[in-house]
Amino acid sequence: MEYFEARLSEDITLNQVAKELGLSPSRFARAFRLSTGIPPYRWRTQARVQKAKDLLLKEDERLRSIAILCGP
């Protein structure tokens, strides 16, 4: 999760994360889902949405800047 959080604005793939951890993509996805209760893609999407909400409430940022910070 730390890897994902540090790279929310980047377009990283499941294969990249699994490779970093020395696992196959399917094994990583299964382990992630067992640990968090949701698949990696859904967790990442929820984290991006939450970051955008936080920035919209707290920051004096333009919407375009927030979109860039939260990733594709």
PQR file with spaces between the fields and no chain letter, atoms N, CA, C, O and H, PARSE charges and radii, in Angstrom:
ATOM       1  N    MET     1       0.829   -1.183    0.000 -0.4000 1.5000
ATOM       2  CA   MET     1       0.000    0.000    0.000 -0.0000 2.0000
ATOM       3  C    MET     1       0.879    1.254    0.000  0.5500 1.7000
ATOM       4  O    MET     1       0.536    2.251   -0.635 -0.5500 1.4000
ATOM       5  N    GLU     2       2.009    1.206    0.710 -0.4000 1.5000
ATOM       6  CA   GLU     2       2.915    2.356    0.722 -0.0000 2.0000
ATOM       7  C    GLU     2       3.437    2.647   -0.680  0.5500 1.7000
ATOM       8  O    GLU     2       3.556    3.805   -1.080 -0.5500 1.4000
ATOM       9  H    GLU     2       2.288    0.396    1.226  0.4000 1.0000
ATOM      10  N    TYR     3       3.743    1.596   -1.416 -0.4000 1.5000
ATOM      11  CA   TYR     3       4.226    1.757   -2.783 -0.0000 2.0000
ATOM      12  C    TYR     3       3.179    2.479   -3.618  0.5500 1.7000
ATOM      13  O    TYR     3       3.501    3.413   -4.352 -0.5500 1.4000
ATOM      14  H    TYR     3       3.646    0.655   -1.092  0.4000 1.0000
ATOM      15  N    PHE     4       1.916    2.045   -3.507 -0.4000 1.5000
ATOM      16  CA   PHE     4       0.832    2.692   -4.238 -0.0000 2.0000
ATOM      17  C    PHE     4       0.646    4.140   -3.786  0.5500 1.7000
ATOM      18  O    PHE     4       0.517    5.035   -4.620 -0.5500 1.4000
ATOM      19  H    PHE     4       1.654    1.286   -2.911  0.4000 1.0000
ATOM      20  N    GLU     5       0.631    4.374   -2.481 -0.4000 1.5000
ATOM      21  CA   GLU     5       0.409    5.727   -1.958 -0.0000 2.0000
ATOM      22  C    GLU     5       1.474    6.698   -2.440  0.5500 1.7000
ATOM      23  O    GLU     5       1.172    7.847   -2.764 -0.5500 1.4000
ATOM      24  H    GLU     5       0.736    3.646   -1.803  0.4000 1.0000
ATOM      25  N    ALA     6       2.704    6.244   -2.488 -0.4000 1.5000
ATOM      26  CA   ALA     6       3.799    7.115   -2.920 -0.0000 2.0000
ATOM      27  C    ALA     6       3.739    7.422   -4.407  0.5500 1.7000
ATOM      28  O    ALA     6       4.398    8.349   -4.877 -0.5500 1.4000
ATOM      29  H    ALA     6       2.949    5.311   -2.225  0.4000 1.0000
ATOM      30  N    ARG     7       2.957    6.652   -5.147 -0.4000 1.5000
ATOM      31  CA   ARG     7       2.909    6.799   -6.598 -0.0000 2.0000
ATOM      32  C    ARG     7       1.484    6.982   -7.128  0.5500 1.7000
ATOM      33  O    ARG     7       1.166    6.516   -8.222 -0.5500 1.4000
ATOM      34  H    ARG     7       2.422    5.899   -4.765  0.4000 1.0000
ATOM      35  N    LEU     8       0.642    7.644   -6.372 -0.4000 1.5000
ATOM      36  CA   LEU     8      -0.749    7.831   -6.810 -0.0000 2.0000
ATOM      37  C    LEU     8      -0.841    8.591   -8.124  0.5500 1.7000
ATOM      38  O    LEU     8      -1.738    8.333   -8.926 -0.5500 1.4000
ATOM      39  H    LEU     8       0.900    8.022   -5.483  0.4000 1.0000
ATOM      40  N    SER     9       0.070    9.519   -8.351 -0.4000 1.5000
ATOM      41  CA   SER     9      -0.006   10.316   -9.571 -0.0000 2.0000
ATOM      42  C    SER     9       0.605    9.605  -10.768  0.5500 1.7000
ATOM      43  O    SER     9       0.487   10.081  -11.897 -0.5500 1.4000
ATOM      44  H    SER     9       0.799    9.728   -7.700  0.4000 1.0000
ATOM      45  N    GLU    10       1.256    8.471  -10.535 -0.4000 1.5000
ATOM      46  CA   GLU    10       1.880    7.723  -11.623 -0.0000 2.0000
ATOM      47  C    GLU    10       0.937    6.651  -12.158  0.5500 1.7000
ATOM      48  O    GLU    10       0.046    6.180  -11.452 -0.5500 1.4000
ATOM      49  H    GLU    10       1.351    8.084   -9.618  0.4000 1.0000
ATOM      50  N    ASP    11       1.145    6.283  -13.388 -0.4000 1.5000
ATOM      51  CA   ASP    11       0.353    5.235  -14.013 -0.0000 2.0000
ATOM      52  C    ASP    11       1.150    3.934  -13.938  0.5500 1.7000
ATOM      53  O    ASP    11       1.776    3.523  -14.914 -0.5500 1.4000
ATOM      54  H    ASP    11       1.870    6.666  -13.961  0.4000 1.0000
ATOM      55  N    ILE    12       1.121    3.292  -12.770 -0.4000 1.5000
ATOM      56  CA   ILE    12       1.861    2.051  -12.589 -0.0000 2.0000
ATOM      57  C    ILE    12       0.927    0.859  -12.794  0.5500 1.7000
ATOM      58  O    ILE    12      -0.285    0.959  -12.603 -0.5500 1.4000
ATOM      59  H    ILE    12       0.612    3.626  -11.977  0.4000 1.0000
ATOM      60  N    THR    13       1.510   -0.251  -13.182 -0.4000 1.5000
ATOM      61  CA   THR    13       0.706   -1.442  -13.450 -0.0000 2.0000
ATOM      62  C    THR    13       0.888   -2.467  -12.336  0.5500 1.7000
ATOM      63  O    THR    13       1.828   -2.404  -11.544 -0.5500 1.4000
ATOM      64  H    THR    13       2.495   -0.332  -13.338  0.4000 1.0000
ATOM      65  N    LEU    14      -0.024   -3.389  -12.309 -0.4000 1.5000
ATOM      66  CA   LEU    14       0.056   -4.492  -11.362 -0.0000 2.0000
ATOM      67  C    LEU    14       1.345   -5.281  -11.593  0.5500 1.7000
ATOM      68  O    LEU    14       1.979   -5.736  -10.641 -0.5500 1.4000
ATOM      69  H    LEU    14      -0.787   -3.440  -12.952  0.4000 1.0000
ATOM      70  N    ASN    15       1.725   -5.438  -12.850 -0.4000 1.5000
ATOM      71  CA   ASN    15       2.962   -6.152  -13.174 -0.0000 2.0000
ATOM      72  C    ASN    15       4.184   -5.463  -12.572  0.5500 1.7000
ATOM      73  O    ASN    15       5.085   -6.138  -12.073 -0.5500 1.4000
ATOM      74  H    ASN    15       1.211   -5.069  -13.624  0.4000 1.0000
ATOM      75  N    GLN    16       4.231   -4.137  -12.610 -0.4000 1.5000
ATOM      76  CA   GLN    16       5.358   -3.396  -12.051 -0.0000 2.0000
ATOM      77  C    GLN    16       5.463   -3.611  -10.547  0.5500 1.7000
ATOM      78  O    GLN    16       6.550   -3.856  -10.023 -0.5500 1.4000
ATOM      79  H    GLN    16       3.499   -3.588  -13.016  0.4000 1.0000
ATOM      80  N    VAL    17       4.345   -3.520   -9.865 -0.4000 1.5000
ATOM      81  CA   VAL    17       4.347   -3.681   -8.410 -0.0000 2.0000
ATOM      82  C    VAL    17       4.743   -5.105   -8.042  0.5500 1.7000
ATOM      83  O    VAL    17       5.562   -5.312   -7.146 -0.5500 1.4000
ATOM      84  H    VAL    17       3.462   -3.321  -10.290  0.4000 1.0000
ATOM      85  N    ALA    18       4.167   -6.080   -8.728 -0.4000 1.5000
ATOM      86  CA   ALA    18       4.484   -7.478   -8.450 -0.0000 2.0000
ATOM      87  C    ALA    18       5.964   -7.754   -8.690  0.5500 1.7000
ATOM      88  O    ALA    18       6.599   -8.468   -7.914 -0.5500 1.4000
ATOM      89  H    ALA    18       3.502   -5.911   -9.456  0.4000 1.0000
ATOM      90  N    LYS    19       6.507   -7.196   -9.751 -0.4000 1.5000
ATOM      91  CA   LYS    19       7.929   -7.388  -10.055 -0.0000 2.0000
ATOM      92  C    LYS    19       8.801   -6.804   -8.949  0.5500 1.7000
ATOM      93  O    LYS    19       9.788   -7.420   -8.548 -0.5500 1.4000
ATOM      94  H    LYS    19       5.992   -6.616  -10.382  0.4000 1.0000
ATOM      95  N    GLU    20       8.443   -5.614   -8.451 -0.4000 1.5000
ATOM      96  CA   GLU    20       9.181   -4.989   -7.343 -0.0000 2.0000
ATOM      97  C    GLU    20       9.236   -5.900   -6.121  0.5500 1.7000
ATOM      98  O    GLU    20      10.230   -5.925   -5.395 -0.5500 1.4000
ATOM      99  H    GLU    20       7.642   -5.113   -8.776  0.4000 1.0000
ATOM     100  N    LEU    21       8.168   -6.640   -5.906 -0.4000 1.5000
ATOM     101  CA   LEU    21       8.061   -7.511   -4.734 -0.0000 2.0000
ATOM     102  C    LEU    21       8.525   -8.939   -5.004  0.5500 1.7000
ATOM     103  O    LEU    21       8.552   -9.772   -4.098 -0.5500 1.4000
ATOM     104  H    LEU    21       7.361   -6.621   -6.496  0.4000 1.0000
ATOM     105  N    GLY    22       8.890   -9.216   -6.254 -0.4000 1.5000
ATOM     106  CA   GLY    22       9.355  -10.548   -6.598 -0.0000 2.0000
ATOM     107  C    GLY    22       8.254  -11.587   -6.653  0.5500 1.7000
ATOM     108  O    GLY    22       8.491  -12.765   -6.384 -0.5500 1.4000
ATOM     109  H    GLY    22       8.869   -8.540   -6.990  0.4000 1.0000
ATOM     110  N    LEU    23       7.037  -11.152   -7.005 -0.4000 1.5000
ATOM     111  CA   LEU    23       5.892  -12.049   -7.086 -0.0000 2.0000
ATOM     112  C    LEU    23       5.294  -12.013   -8.484  0.5500 1.7000
ATOM     113  O    LEU    23       5.543  -11.086   -9.255 -0.5500 1.4000
ATOM     114  H    LEU    23       6.845  -10.195   -7.223  0.4000 1.0000
ATOM     115  N    SER    24       4.516  -13.013   -8.794 -0.4000 1.5000
ATOM     116  CA   SER    24       3.752  -12.970  -10.042 -0.0000 2.0000
ATOM     117  C    SER    24       2.589  -12.002   -9.815  0.5500 1.7000
ATOM     118  O    SER    24       2.171  -11.796   -8.676 -0.5500 1.4000
ATOM     119  H    SER    24       4.313  -13.765   -8.168  0.4000 1.0000
ATOM     120  N    PRO    25       2.068  -11.411  -10.883 -0.5600 1.5000
ATOM     121  CA   PRO    25       0.938  -10.496  -10.724  0.2800 2.0000
ATOM     122  C    PRO    25      -0.270  -11.141  -10.046  0.5500 1.7000
ATOM     123  O    PRO    25      -0.921  -10.513   -9.211 -0.5500 1.4000
ATOM     124  N    SER    26      -0.570  -12.390  -10.401 -0.4000 1.5000
ATOM     125  CA   SER    26      -1.741  -13.036   -9.798 -0.0000 2.0000
ATOM     126  C    SER    26      -1.517  -13.323   -8.316  0.5500 1.7000
ATOM     127  O    SER    26      -2.433  -13.180   -7.506 -0.5500 1.4000
ATOM     128  H    SER    26      -0.041  -12.900  -11.079  0.4000 1.0000
ATOM     129  N    ARG    27      -0.311  -13.724   -7.967 -0.4000 1.5000
ATOM     130  CA   ARG    27      -0.021  -13.999   -6.556 -0.0000 2.0000
ATOM     131  C    ARG    27      -0.071  -12.706   -5.729  0.5500 1.7000
ATOM     132  O    ARG    27      -0.594  -12.693   -4.615 -0.5500 1.4000
ATOM     133  H    ARG    27       0.433  -13.840   -8.625  0.4000 1.0000
ATOM     134  N    PHE    28       0.476  -11.628   -6.285 -0.4000 1.5000
ATOM     135  CA   PHE    28       0.422  -10.343   -5.585 -0.0000 2.0000
ATOM     136  C    PHE    28      -1.025   -9.898   -5.405  0.5500 1.7000
ATOM     137  O    PHE    28      -1.422   -9.502   -4.309 -0.5500 1.4000
ATOM     138  H    PHE    28       0.902  -11.638   -7.190  0.4000 1.0000
ATOM     139  N    ALA    29      -1.814   -9.962   -6.477 -0.4000 1.5000
ATOM     140  CA   ALA    29      -3.214   -9.515   -6.407 -0.0000 2.0000
ATOM     141  C    ALA    29      -3.989  -10.320   -5.370  0.5500 1.7000
ATOM     142  O    ALA    29      -4.784   -9.764   -4.612 -0.5500 1.4000
ATOM     143  H    ALA    29      -1.491  -10.284   -7.368  0.4000 1.0000
ATOM     144  N    ARG    30      -3.758  -11.615   -5.338 -0.4000 1.5000
ATOM     145  CA   ARG    30      -4.449  -12.470   -4.371 -0.0000 2.0000
ATOM     146  C    ARG    30      -4.039  -12.114   -2.946  0.5500 1.7000
ATOM     147  O    ARG    30      -4.891  -12.000   -2.064 -0.5500 1.4000
ATOM     148  H    ARG    30      -3.112  -12.066   -5.954  0.4000 1.0000
ATOM     149  N    ALA    31      -2.746  -11.939   -2.719 -0.4000 1.5000
ATOM     150  CA   ALA    31      -2.256  -11.599   -1.379 -0.0000 2.0000
ATOM     151  C    ALA    31      -2.763  -10.215   -0.951  0.5500 1.7000
ATOM     152  O    ALA    31      -3.126  -10.017    0.209 -0.5500 1.4000
ATOM     153  H    ALA    31      -2.054  -12.032   -3.435  0.4000 1.0000
ATOM     154  N    PHE    32      -2.785   -9.275   -1.875 -0.4000 1.5000
ATOM     155  CA   PHE    32      -3.275   -7.931   -1.569 -0.0000 2.0000
ATOM     156  C    PHE    32      -4.738   -7.974   -1.178  0.5500 1.7000
ATOM     157  O    PHE    32      -5.148   -7.350   -0.198 -0.5500 1.4000
ATOM     158  H    PHE    32      -2.490   -9.436   -2.817  0.4000 1.0000
ATOM     159  N    ARG    33      -5.527   -8.715   -1.950 -0.4000 1.5000
ATOM     160  CA   ARG    33      -6.965   -8.830   -1.684 -0.0000 2.0000
ATOM     161  C    ARG    33      -7.219   -9.504   -0.330  0.5500 1.7000
ATOM     162  O    ARG    33      -8.125   -9.108    0.403 -0.5500 1.4000
ATOM     163  H    ARG    33      -5.194   -9.221   -2.746  0.4000 1.0000
ATOM     164  N    LEU    34      -6.424  -10.510   -0.006 -0.4000 1.5000
ATOM     165  CA   LEU    34      -6.573  -11.170    1.294 -0.0000 2.0000
ATOM     166  C    LEU    34      -6.208  -10.235    2.447  0.5500 1.7000
ATOM     167  O    LEU    34      -6.821  -10.294    3.513 -0.5500 1.4000
ATOM     168  H    LEU    34      -5.688  -10.832   -0.602  0.4000 1.0000
ATOM     169  N    SER    35      -5.215   -9.378    2.236 -0.4000 1.5000
ATOM     170  CA   SER    35      -4.765   -8.460    3.289 -0.0000 2.0000
ATOM     171  C    SER    35      -5.691   -7.269    3.492  0.5500 1.7000
ATOM     172  O    SER    35      -5.902   -6.826    4.621 -0.5500 1.4000
ATOM     173  H    SER    35      -4.717   -9.330    1.370  0.4000 1.0000
ATOM     174  N    THR    36      -6.245   -6.748    2.394 -0.4000 1.5000
ATOM     175  CA   THR    36      -7.027   -5.514    2.478 -0.0000 2.0000
ATOM     176  C    THR    36      -8.533   -5.722    2.327  0.5500 1.7000
ATOM     177  O    THR    36      -9.328   -4.870    2.724 -0.5500 1.4000
ATOM     178  H    THR    36      -6.073   -7.107    1.477  0.4000 1.0000
ATOM     179  N    GLY    37      -8.914   -6.852    1.756 -0.4000 1.5000
ATOM     180  CA   GLY    37     -10.331   -7.108    1.516 -0.0000 2.0000
ATOM     181  C    GLY    37     -10.822   -6.615    0.168  0.5500 1.7000
ATOM     182  O    GLY    37     -11.970   -6.863   -0.202 -0.5500 1.4000
ATOM     183  H    GLY    37      -8.269   -7.545    1.434  0.4000 1.0000
ATOM     184  N    ILE    38      -9.965   -5.918   -0.575 -0.4000 1.5000
ATOM     185  CA   ILE    38     -10.334   -5.432   -1.908 -0.0000 2.0000
ATOM     186  C    ILE    38      -9.153   -5.619   -2.863  0.5500 1.7000
ATOM     187  O    ILE    38      -8.003   -5.673   -2.427 -0.5500 1.4000
ATOM     188  H    ILE    38      -9.033   -5.716   -0.274  0.4000 1.0000
ATOM     189  N    PRO    39      -9.434   -5.718   -4.161 -0.5600 1.5000
ATOM     190  CA   PRO    39      -8.348   -5.869   -5.141  0.2800 2.0000
ATOM     191  C    PRO    39      -7.487   -4.600   -5.220  0.5500 1.7000
ATOM     192  O    PRO    39      -7.945   -3.513   -4.869 -0.5500 1.4000
ATOM     193  N    PRO    40      -6.248   -4.745   -5.679 -0.5600 1.5000
ATOM     194  CA   PRO    40      -5.340   -3.583   -5.764  0.2800 2.0000
ATOM     195  C    PRO    40      -5.902   -2.427   -6.573  0.5500 1.7000
ATOM     196  O    PRO    40      -5.769   -1.269   -6.179 -0.5500 1.4000
ATOM     197  N    TYR    41      -6.533   -2.736   -7.709 -0.4000 1.5000
ATOM     198  CA   TYR    41      -7.065   -1.665   -8.548 -0.0000 2.0000
ATOM     199  C    TYR    41      -8.122   -0.863   -7.798  0.5500 1.7000
ATOM     200  O    TYR    41      -8.110    0.366   -7.856 -0.5500 1.4000
ATOM     201  H    TYR    41      -6.641   -3.677   -8.029  0.4000 1.0000
ATOM     202  N    ARG    42      -9.016   -1.516   -7.111 -0.4000 1.5000
ATOM     203  CA   ARG    42     -10.074   -0.810   -6.376 -0.0000 2.0000
ATOM     204  C    ARG    42      -9.474    0.005   -5.228  0.5500 1.7000
ATOM     205  O    ARG    42      -9.889    1.138   -4.985 -0.5500 1.4000
ATOM     206  H    ARG    42      -9.026   -2.515   -7.064  0.4000 1.0000
ATOM     207  N    TRP    43      -8.500   -0.572   -4.526 -0.4000 1.5000
ATOM     208  CA   TRP    43      -7.860    0.162   -3.432 -0.0000 2.0000
ATOM     209  C    TRP    43      -7.212    1.428   -3.963  0.5500 1.7000
ATOM     210  O    TRP    43      -7.349    2.500   -3.372 -0.5500 1.4000
ATOM     211  H    TRP    43      -8.162   -1.492   -4.724  0.4000 1.0000
ATOM     212  N    ARG    44      -6.508    1.303   -5.075 -0.4000 1.5000
ATOM     213  CA   ARG    44      -5.808    2.456   -5.672 -0.0000 2.0000
ATOM     214  C    ARG    44      -6.802    3.524   -6.114  0.5500 1.7000
ATOM     215  O    ARG    44      -6.568    4.715   -5.908 -0.5500 1.4000
ATOM     216  H    ARG    44      -6.397    0.433   -5.555  0.4000 1.0000
ATOM     217  N    THR    45      -7.908    3.105   -6.719 -0.4000 1.5000
ATOM     218  CA   THR    45      -8.936    4.050   -7.146 -0.0000 2.0000
ATOM     219  C    THR    45      -9.526    4.775   -5.939  0.5500 1.7000
ATOM     220  O    THR    45      -9.695    5.994   -5.972 -0.5500 1.4000
ATOM     221  H    THR    45      -8.098    2.137   -6.886  0.4000 1.0000
ATOM     222  N    GLN    46      -9.840    4.040   -4.879 -0.4000 1.5000
ATOM     223  CA   GLN    46     -10.383    4.654   -3.666 -0.0000 2.0000
ATOM     224  C    GLN    46      -9.377    5.616   -3.036  0.5500 1.7000
ATOM     225  O    GLN    46      -9.766    6.674   -2.542 -0.5500 1.4000
ATOM     226  H    GLN    46      -9.703    3.050   -4.852  0.4000 1.0000
ATOM     227  N    ALA    47      -8.100    5.264   -3.046 -0.4000 1.5000
ATOM     228  CA   ALA    47      -7.071    6.140   -2.480 -0.0000 2.0000
ATOM     229  C    ALA    47      -6.969    7.432   -3.283  0.5500 1.7000
ATOM     230  O    ALA    47      -6.805    8.509   -2.709 -0.5500 1.4000
ATOM     231  H    ALA    47      -7.785    4.404   -3.447  0.4000 1.0000
ATOM     232  N    ARG    48      -7.063    7.333   -4.601 -0.4000 1.5000
ATOM     233  CA   ARG    48      -7.011    8.528   -5.450 -0.0000 2.0000
ATOM     234  C    ARG    48      -8.214    9.436   -5.201  0.5500 1.7000
ATOM     235  O    ARG    48      -8.068   10.655   -5.108 -0.5500 1.4000
ATOM     236  H    ARG    48      -7.196    6.458   -5.068  0.4000 1.0000
ATOM     237  N    VAL    49      -9.385    8.849   -5.097 -0.4000 1.5000
ATOM     238  CA   VAL    49     -10.594    9.630   -4.841 -0.0000 2.0000
ATOM     239  C    VAL    49     -10.499   10.309   -3.474  0.5500 1.7000
ATOM     240  O    VAL    49     -10.857   11.479   -3.338 -0.5500 1.4000
ATOM     241  H    VAL    49      -9.504    7.859   -5.173  0.4000 1.0000
ATOM     242  N    GLN    50     -10.024    9.588   -2.472 -0.4000 1.5000
ATOM     243  CA   GLN    50      -9.896   10.172   -1.138 -0.0000 2.0000
ATOM     244  C    GLN    50      -8.891   11.318   -1.131  0.5500 1.7000
ATOM     245  O    GLN    50      -9.122   12.344   -0.491 -0.5500 1.4000
ATOM     246  H    GLN    50      -9.734    8.638   -2.582  0.4000 1.0000
ATOM     247  N    LYS    51      -7.775   11.148   -1.842 -0.4000 1.5000
ATOM     248  CA   LYS    51      -6.781   12.220   -1.916 -0.0000 2.0000
ATOM     249  C    LYS    51      -7.385   13.456   -2.587  0.5500 1.7000
ATOM     250  O    LYS    51      -7.164   14.580   -2.135 -0.5500 1.4000
ATOM     251  H    LYS    51      -7.588   10.315   -2.362  0.4000 1.0000
ATOM     252  N    ALA    52      -8.139   13.251   -3.651 -0.4000 1.5000
ATOM     253  CA   ALA    52      -8.775   14.371   -4.338 -0.0000 2.0000
ATOM     254  C    ALA    52      -9.769   15.077   -3.414  0.5500 1.7000
ATOM     255  O    ALA    52      -9.817   16.307   -3.377 -0.5500 1.4000
ATOM     256  H    ALA    52      -8.319   12.338   -4.018  0.4000 1.0000
ATOM     257  N    LYS    53     -10.558   14.307   -2.671 -0.4000 1.5000
ATOM     258  CA   LYS    53     -11.505   14.910   -1.717 -0.0000 2.0000
ATOM     259  C    LYS    53     -10.769   15.747   -0.680  0.5500 1.7000
ATOM     260  O    LYS    53     -11.160   16.877   -0.388 -0.5500 1.4000
ATOM     261  H    LYS    53     -10.519   13.308   -2.701  0.4000 1.0000
ATOM     262  N    ASP    54      -9.695   15.181   -0.123 -0.4000 1.5000
ATOM     263  CA   ASP    54      -8.924   15.902    0.890 -0.0000 2.0000
ATOM     264  C    ASP    54      -8.355   17.201    0.341  0.5500 1.7000
ATOM     265  O    ASP    54      -8.410   18.238    1.002 -0.5500 1.4000
ATOM     266  H    ASP    54      -9.377   14.263   -0.360  0.4000 1.0000
ATOM     267  N    LEU    55      -7.810   17.143   -0.865 -0.4000 1.5000
ATOM     268  CA   LEU    55      -7.243   18.356   -1.465 -0.0000 2.0000
ATOM     269  C    LEU    55      -8.315   19.386   -1.780  0.5500 1.7000
ATOM     270  O    LEU    55      -8.089   20.586   -1.623 -0.5500 1.4000
ATOM     271  H    LEU    55      -7.765   16.301   -1.402  0.4000 1.0000
ATOM     272  N    LEU    56      -9.474   18.932   -2.221 -0.4000 1.5000
ATOM     273  CA   LEU    56     -10.558   19.870   -2.518 -0.0000 2.0000
ATOM     274  C    LEU    56     -11.043   20.582   -1.257  0.5500 1.7000
ATOM     275  O    LEU    56     -11.420   21.753   -1.306 -0.5500 1.4000
ATOM     276  H    LEU    56      -9.658   17.957   -2.349  0.4000 1.0000
ATOM     277  N    LEU    57     -11.032   19.879   -0.142 -0.4000 1.5000
ATOM     278  CA   LEU    57     -11.501   20.471    1.111 -0.0000 2.0000
ATOM     279  C    LEU    57     -10.455   21.343    1.803  0.5500 1.7000
ATOM     280  O    LEU    57     -10.807   22.328    2.453 -0.5500 1.4000
ATOM     281  H    LEU    57     -10.726   18.928   -0.103  0.4000 1.0000
ATOM     282  N    LYS    58      -9.195   20.998    1.673 -0.4000 1.5000
ATOM     283  CA   LYS    58      -8.155   21.646    2.456 -0.0000 2.0000
ATOM     284  C    LYS    58      -7.291   22.636    1.685  0.5500 1.7000
ATOM     285  O    LYS    58      -6.783   23.601    2.256 -0.5500 1.4000
ATOM     286  H    LYS    58      -8.910   20.198    1.145  0.4000 1.0000
ATOM     287  N    GLU    59      -7.133   22.406    0.444 -0.4000 1.5000
ATOM     288  CA   GLU    59      -6.175   23.183   -0.331 -0.0000 2.0000
ATOM     289  C    GLU    59      -6.862   24.250   -1.181  0.5500 1.7000
ATOM     290  O    GLU    59      -8.040   24.153   -1.524 -0.5500 1.4000
ATOM     291  H    GLU    59      -7.545   21.622   -0.020  0.4000 1.0000
ATOM     292  N    ASP    60      -6.089   25.246   -1.494 -0.4000 1.5000
ATOM     293  CA   ASP    60      -6.558   26.270   -2.425 -0.0000 2.0000
ATOM     294  C    ASP    60      -5.921   25.969   -3.778  0.5500 1.7000
ATOM     295  O    ASP    60      -5.172   26.777   -4.328 -0.5500 1.4000
ATOM     296  H    ASP    60      -5.132   25.326   -1.216  0.4000 1.0000
ATOM     297  N    GLU    61      -6.230   24.811   -4.287 -0.4000 1.5000
ATOM     298  CA   GLU    61      -5.656   24.325   -5.535 -0.0000 2.0000
ATOM     299  C    GLU    61      -6.694   24.398   -6.647  0.5500 1.7000
ATOM     300  O    GLU    61      -7.898   24.312   -6.408 -0.5500 1.4000
ATOM     301  H    GLU    61      -6.838   24.154   -3.841  0.4000 1.0000
ATOM     302  N    ARG    62      -6.214   24.553   -7.819 -0.4000 1.5000
ATOM     303  CA   ARG    62      -7.100   24.486   -8.976 -0.0000 2.0000
ATOM     304  C    ARG    62      -7.444   23.028   -9.237  0.5500 1.7000
ATOM     305  O    ARG    62      -6.664   22.129   -8.926 -0.5500 1.4000
ATOM     306  H    ARG    62      -5.235   24.623   -8.013  0.4000 1.0000
ATOM     307  N    LEU    63      -8.595   22.809   -9.798 -0.4000 1.5000
ATOM     308  CA   LEU    63      -9.074   21.456  -10.062 -0.0000 2.0000
ATOM     309  C    LEU    63      -8.079   20.705  -10.965  0.5500 1.7000
ATOM     310  O    LEU    63      -7.841   19.513  -10.772 -0.5500 1.4000
ATOM     311  H    LEU    63      -9.229   23.540  -10.051  0.4000 1.0000
ATOM     312  N    ARG    64      -7.522   21.388  -11.920 -0.4000 1.5000
ATOM     313  CA   ARG    64      -6.556   20.742  -12.819 -0.0000 2.0000
ATOM     314  C    ARG    64      -5.337   20.253  -12.046  0.5500 1.7000
ATOM     315  O    ARG    64      -4.851   19.153  -12.307 -0.5500 1.4000
ATOM     316  H    ARG    64      -7.716   22.356  -12.077  0.4000 1.0000
ATOM     317  N    SER    65      -4.833   21.041  -11.104 -0.4000 1.5000
ATOM     318  CA   SER    65      -3.672   20.654  -10.285 -0.0000 2.0000
ATOM     319  C    SER    65      -3.999   19.434   -9.445  0.5500 1.7000
ATOM     320  O    SER    65      -3.174   18.530   -9.311 -0.5500 1.4000
ATOM     321  H    SER    65      -5.228   21.935  -10.892  0.4000 1.0000
ATOM     322  N    ILE    66      -5.187   19.402   -8.886 -0.4000 1.5000
ATOM     323  CA   ILE    66      -5.615   18.255   -8.057 -0.0000 2.0000
ATOM     324  C    ILE    66      -5.678   17.010   -8.932  0.5500 1.7000
ATOM     325  O    ILE    66      -5.235   15.938   -8.518 -0.5500 1.4000
ATOM     326  H    ILE    66      -5.857   20.136   -8.996  0.4000 1.0000
ATOM     327  N    ALA    67      -6.221   17.140  -10.130 -0.4000 1.5000
ATOM     328  CA   ALA    67      -6.311   15.994  -11.031 -0.0000 2.0000
ATOM     329  C    ALA    67      -4.930   15.448  -11.364  0.5500 1.7000
ATOM     330  O    ALA    67      -4.749   14.232  -11.432 -0.5500 1.4000
ATOM     331  H    ALA    67      -6.581   18.010  -10.466  0.4000 1.0000
ATOM     332  N    ILE    68      -3.972   16.311  -11.569 -0.4000 1.5000
ATOM     333  CA   ILE    68      -2.614   15.875  -11.861 -0.0000 2.0000
ATOM     334  C    ILE    68      -1.989   15.177  -10.657  0.5500 1.7000
ATOM     335  O    ILE    68      -1.303   14.166  -10.809 -0.5500 1.4000
ATOM     336  H    ILE    68      -4.119   17.298  -11.513  0.4000 1.0000
ATOM     337  N    LEU    69      -2.223   15.709   -9.475 -0.4000 1.5000
ATOM     338  CA   LEU    69      -1.662   15.107   -8.258 -0.0000 2.0000
ATOM     339  C    LEU    69      -2.251   13.737   -7.949  0.5500 1.7000
ATOM     340  O    LEU    69      -1.585   12.896   -7.344 -0.5500 1.4000
ATOM     341  H    LEU    69      -2.781   16.530   -9.352  0.4000 1.0000
ATOM     342  N    CYS    70      -3.489   13.508   -8.359 -0.4000 1.5000
ATOM     343  CA   CYS    70      -4.177   12.256   -8.036 -0.0000 2.0000
ATOM     344  C    CYS    70      -4.026   11.192   -9.106  0.5500 1.7000
ATOM     345  O    CYS    70      -4.449   10.054   -8.901 -0.5500 1.4000
ATOM     346  H    CYS    70      -4.030   14.191   -8.850  0.4000 1.0000
ATOM     347  N    GLY    71      -3.444   11.526  -10.223 -0.4000 1.5000
ATOM     348  CA   GLY    71      -3.123   10.521  -11.228 -0.0000 2.0000
ATOM     349  C    GLY    71      -4.178   10.279  -12.276  0.5500 1.7000
ATOM     350  O    GLY    71      -5.304   10.772  -12.202 -0.5500 1.4000
ATOM     351  H    GLY    71      -3.100   12.450  -10.389  0.4000 1.0000
ATOM     352  N    PRO    72      -3.764    9.493  -13.260 -0.5600 1.5000
ATOM     353  CA   PRO    72      -4.637    9.204  -14.409  0.2800 2.0000
ATOM     354  C    PRO    72      -5.755    8.246  -14.073  0.5500 1.7000
ATOM     355  O    PRO    72      -6.564    7.913  -14.939 -0.5500 1.4000
